[in-house]
Amino acid sequence: MRFDFVLAALLALLPFHAIAEEIRKPVTILVSIDGFRADYLERGVTPTLSRLAQGGISAAMRPSFPSKTFPNHWAIVTGKVPDRNGIVANRFEDPHRPGETFTMASDDPFWWNEAEPIWVAAEKAGIRTAAMFWPGSNIAWGGVQAPKPAHGQIGGTRPQDWQHFDGSITPLQRVETVLDWMRRPAGIRPRFITLYFDEVDTAGHTYGPDDAHTMQALADVDGDVGRLVEGLRALRQPVNLVIVADHGMAAISSERVIALDTVANPKWYRLIESGPFAGLAPTPGNEKKLAKALAKPNAHMECWPREAIPARFHYGSNPRVFPYFCLAQTGWQILATKPGKASTGGAHGYDNTAPEMAALFVANGPSIAVAGRLPGFANVDVTALLRDLIGLPADPHADGSGAPFRGVLRR
């Protein structure tokens, strides 16, 4: 028997991928660089991100109000502003759960179930997803918390692969986890992935937005993104990268503080959250006293009852919003009392139209045209882009739309 006939017969028995390189379909990876202010891209320390922006699209993206981490990460993946997605702050209460407080460690689906994230919509449509960190990605969305003394969640939907946030997991480990997912066989390889980096936000808070430490954090995260890009290239994995931030960062100082105990008697209220804004609830019998005290003009702060928060913020109809909301002038802080020692640093949570709060947006990949700088848009529009990239229909109930990206997507 001729050898070439035997070889041909053996090759015919092998799967195609064993005799030819797999033709991979593009995946979509949503990357969050927490606290990456839009103009950080112009500091000259992020060559990888700059190349991606030049080879795709970029914009100064407007965060949702309030410009805090959890409300905005949830807005980006649900397409709904915090007033409608239910995560109205990093710390808040719900009248249906008196005595309980949401914090950034809360994993009871009760707090998260008001708006469906894109990975749940994708999983329902048969699109495999994975999350290398993202606020809310560890939640069994649509489920319920198991009754005590049991632990965990009952029912609901998560990404097929997910990691509970642990700050000790290094950026390199996070990138390598994503690359390991990409090394899987096609049948169990995610088509939509989230990836989260927090070092820029940490540096910005600690040192301020213009400090050398923050510039080093920018350079470091640029290297992290570079490792991801190179790793995907080595795997010959085409990818649509959508790189965002949740908010920007403003410089703060202990010399720019409004002490609430000089504005109203602390016995008249409970302070739920403080900083660039303050969320307060009146104590029983002190509603009128608190309202009168907060109504007095302040050069660096405005206060409103929930129902009178200006309409432009799209904030105040959700009962989880604080009964009284005070917003500081950008760069100022609202604290319980005057600080005991001098300090500087950075903060966010201010008016979402302030230039200092503008957030990074860069997108690059085979489905994205080289269109350069786009006009600014709201971060709830990103969900529409993501749905388009992974093949989900538009969400008719979303606050955002795909309008900013018309003409820049390749079909």
N, C-alpha and C positions, 0 to 999 in steps of 0.2 A: 504493500500500500504506500502510495506516495506521501511523503512527510507533509507537504503543503495541504493536502486534503485532510490529514489528521489534525493539523493545526487549525484549519478553518472550522472543522467540526467542534473542536474544543472551545474556540472563541465564541461560537454560536451559542454555547451553553452558559457563557458568562453574562452577567448583567452589563448593560451598556456603560455604566459608570466605571466598571473595572477595565474597560478597554479604551475609553475616551474620557477626557476631563469633563466633569459635570458642568452644564450650563446653568449658572445660578441666576435666579430671579432677584431683582432688587428687594432689599429689606428697608424698612424705615426705622431710624433710631432718633428718638427725641432726647436731647441732652439738655439738662438744666445746669447752668453755672450760677449758683445762688449768689445774689448780690452783685452781679456783673453789670455795672452802670453802662449805659449805651456809649458814652464817650470814652470809656476805658479802651475801646477798640482803636482809638486814635493816639494812644500813649506810646506806641512804637515798641511794645514788648510782647506782642502777640502775633508773630509772623504766620503761624498756622491758621489762626482764625481769620486773619486779614486775607490770606490766599483763598480760603473758602468763600469769604465774602466777595472777593473780586471775581471768583469763578462761578458765582451764583447770585444770590440776592441778600440784601441786608436792610435793616431799618432800625430806627430808634423806636422801640415798642412802648406803648403806654400801658402800664399795669392797671389792673382793676383796683377800685377803692374798697378797703384801705390797702395801702401798698405794703402789705406784710407777707410773710413767706407762705403760710398755709392757705390763706384765701386765694393767693395768686397761683400757686401750683395747682390748686383744685379748679380754678377758672380756666387755666390753660388746657386741662384734659377733659373738662366738661363742656366748655363753650358757654358757660353761664357765669354772670357776675356773682360775687359773694352773697349779695342779697337774695339771689335765687339758687345758688348752689349749696347754701346752708353753712358753709365754713366762713363765718363772718369776721373772724379775727383769729389770732393765735391762742386767745383765751376768751371764753365767753360762757354764757349760761343759756338755758332753755326753760321757759315757764312750765313745760311738761315734765321736767326733771328737777324740781326744786331741791336745793341743797347739793346739786352736782355742778361741776365746772368742767368744760372742755379745755384740755391742754394739748400741747403737741405730742403728748404720749397717749392720748385717748384712742383706743382701737375698737370701741363699741360701735357696731354699724349704725346704731341709732343716730349718731352725730353726722354720719357721712351719706346716708341714704337719700338725701333730697335731690341729688343730681348724679346721673350715671356717667362714670368716666369712660373714656374711649376704649380702654382695654376690655371693659365688660361688653360694650357693643361689639367689639371685634371678636371676642370669644364666642358670643352668641351667634355670630355670623360664620363661625368655623375658622377664624384667623387666629393662629397661635400667637400668644404674646408673652413677654417676660419683662420684669422690672428689676433693674439693679439700682434699687432705691427710688422712691418718689413718694411724697406725702400722700397717704391713703392707699398705696398699692398693696399694703399688707392686710387690708380690710376685706372681709368676705362681703362684698357689696351686695345689698339686698337681703342679707341674712340678719340674724339677731344674736345678741350675746347669750351665751349659755348661762342658765341660772346657777347661782352659787349653791354648793361649793365647787361645781364643775368649772372648768376653765376652757376658754376658747369661744368659737363662734359657730352657730348652727346655720347651715344653708348658705346661700349667697355665692358670688363668683369672684375669683381672684385671677390674676395672670397665671398661666400654666407654671411659670417659674417666677419666684419673687424672693426678695431678701428683706428681712426686718432691719430697719436702719441701725447701724452700729458705726459710730464715728471712728472707731479704731481700725476699720477696714480701709486700707490705704487707697488712694486714687489708682495706683498701679493694679492693685487687686481687683478693683471695680472694672477697669478696662479689660483685664485678662478674663474676668468672668464673662463679659460680653463676647469676647473673642472665642471663648470655649463654647458658648452657645452656638456661635456661627460655625464651629467645627462639626457640629452634629449632622447626622444624615438628614436629608431634606424633609423627611416625614415628621421629624420632631424638632426642626429648626424654627425658632420664632421668626415671624414676619414683621412684628412690631415690638420695639424694645424701648424702655426708658432707662436713662443713666443720669446720675445725680452727683455733682461735685459741690462741696461746701467751703473749700478753703478760701475763696475770694471773699465770701460773706464774713467769715470768721476774722480775717485780717482787716476788712473794712470796719467792722464793729470795734475791734480792739485798737486799731491805730488811726483810723480815719481814711477817707477815700484818696488822699494825696500823699500818703506816707510811703516811704521806700519799701516797707514790709508788704504793703498792699500791691505795689508794683511787682515785687517778687512773687507774690501769690498769683498774679495775672500771668507772669511768665511760666510759672509752674503748671497752671491749669492748661495753658496753651500747649505745653509739652505733653500733658495727659491726652489732650485731644489729638495731638500729632501721633502718639503711640497707637491710638485707636484707628486713625486713618491708615497708618502704615500696616497695622495688623490686618485690617480688612483688605488692603491691597495685596498683601502676601497670600491671602486666602482666595484672591480673585473674586471677592464678594462685592458686587455693586450695592451701593447704599445711598439712600436719600437721607442726608443728615439735616435735622432741624434743631438748631442750637439756640436756646433761649435763656433769659434770666427772669426771675420773678419780680424784681424791682431793682432800683438803683441804690444809692447811698449818699447821705449828706453828712457833712462835718458837724459835730456837736461839741459842746463845752459845758462844764459845770457853771460857767458864768452866764449861760443862756438857759435859765430854768424858771418855770412858773411853779411855785410851791402851792399845791392845792390847799394846804392848811392855812394859807393866808388869804384864800379866796372864799372858803366856806368852812364852817365848823365840821371837823371830821366826824362828829357824832351824827351829822345829818345824812351821811352817805356811806356806801360801801364802794371801795375802789376795786374794780374788776381787772382792768388793764391800764397801764400807764406807759409814758414815753412820748413819742411824737404825737400820740393822741391819748386821751383818757376816756375810759368807759366807766360810768358811775351808775349806781342804783340808789335811790333815796331810801333811808331807813324809815320804818313806819311812823307816820305822824309828822314827818319832816319834809314832805314833798314841796310844799309852798316855800318854805325857807330855802331849800336848795335851789329851786327854780329862780327865786329872786336873786340869790347870790351869784349864780352862773350867768344871769342875764346882764350883769354889770359889764360895761365895756372893758376890754383888756387889750393892750397894744400888741400882744404877741399870741393871743389865743381867742378862738371863737367857740362858743358852746351852744348846743341846741338840744331840745327834747327830741327823742327819736323821730317823731312824726314831722318835725320841722327841719330835718337835715336837708340842705339844698339838693334839689332834684338832679343837678348835674353829676352828683356822686353816685346816683343809682343805688342808694343805700338808705335803709330805714324802714322798709315795708316788712322785713322779716322779723318776727318777734324775738329772735335771738340777738338782734342788735341792741346795744345797751340802752336803757331808758334815757340816759343823758350822754351825749357824745361831745367831747371837747377836742378841737384840733389845733395843734400848735403851728405857728409860723415855721416855715422850713428852717431847720438848724436849731430850733428851740425844743425843749422838752417839758412835759407836764409830769411832775413827780409829786409824791405824797407830801414831801417836805424838802427844805433846802438841803443839798448835799453837804456832808460834813467835811469833805476834802476835795481838792481841785482834781479835775480829770478832763480828758479829751477823748475823742473817738469818732464813731460814725453810727448813724441810725437811719431807719426807714419807717414808713408808715404815714408819711406826709401826704398832702394834696397830690393825687396821682398825675396831675398835669405839670407838676414842678419839674424843671429840666433835670434836677438831681435824682429824680425817681425814675427817669426813663431807663428802659431795660434793653439788654442785648437781644437782637434777633439776627440770625444768619441761617441760610438754607442753601444746600449744595447737593447735587446729585444728578443722576441720569434723567430724572423726571422734572428737573428744574432748569429753566433757561438761564443764560448768563445775562442778567438784566440789571445788575448793579444795585444802587441805592433806591429803595422804595420810599414813598411818603410814609410817615408814621401811621400806625394803626393800633387798635385795642388788642390786648393779648387774648381775648375770647375768640378772635378770628383764627388763631392758630389751630384750634380744634378742627375747623372746616378744612384747612390745608391738610392736616394729618388724615382726616377721613378720606379726602380725595386721593392721597398718596397710597393708602392701603386698600382702597376699593370699597369703602363704606359710603352709602348714600348720605346726602346732607341731612342734618338734624333740623327739622322744621321748628323745633322749640328752642333752639339755641339763641343766645344773645348776639353771638358773632356770626360772620358770614365769610365766604370765600372771595368776596369782592376785591380785597387788596392783592390777590394773587391771580386774578384773571389776566391772561396774556403772558404769564411767566411759567406756566406749566407745560411740559412736553407730553404729548399723548403717545 
